[in-house]
Amino acid sequence: QEQLVESGGGSVQAGGSLRLSCAFSGSRYNRQETYCMGWFRQVPDKMREGVAAVDRDGTPSYADSVKGRFTISKDNVNNILYLQMDSLKPEDTAMYYCASGLLGGSPLAGEYKYWGQGTQVTVSS
């Protein structure tokens, strides 16, 4: 059973930084298969938004709204997906989710099979 567990969210003032972590486990990861993973965010009454993703070759992609401020990385030894968020803005406030198991579409906008429970990020002005 694949499992994704996010951590690292919290409250920060505008201009600050946070690093989100997503610990993932399951047989497919233990087999060292290549796979896409991504970070998504959602605020109430709005659609979920792709923030950053890494494809099967390890190539990252970012939403325009976070380019130059966020960095996605994956530790394949310890099975952790990171999202380094710098220069945070109030509009970055959202619940952040990590996902794995791309079912179709691009890594940043496609549908994923496995999701974590989310971690809240709140940025105050």
LINKA-V789243 format. One record per backbone hydrogen bond with DSSP energy under -1.0 kcal/mol. NH is the residue of the N-H (numbers start at 1). CO is the residue of the C=O. Records with the same first field share a line. If there is no record, write none. Layout:
NH=CO, CO
This chain:
3=25
5=23
7=21
12=122
14=124
15=88
16=13
18=85
20=83
21=7
22=81
23=5
24=79
25=3
30=26
31=27
32=29
33=28
37=54
38=99
39=52
40=97
41=49
42=95
46=43
49=41
51=39
52=39
53=61
54=37
55=59
58=55
61=53
63=51
66=63
67=63
69=66
70=66
71=84
73=82
75=80
80=75
81=22
82=73
83=20
84=71
85=18
86=69
88=16
92=89
93=90
94=121
95=42
96=119
97=40
99=38
100=114
103=111
110=106
111=104
113=101
114=100
116=98
119=96
121=94
122=10
124=12
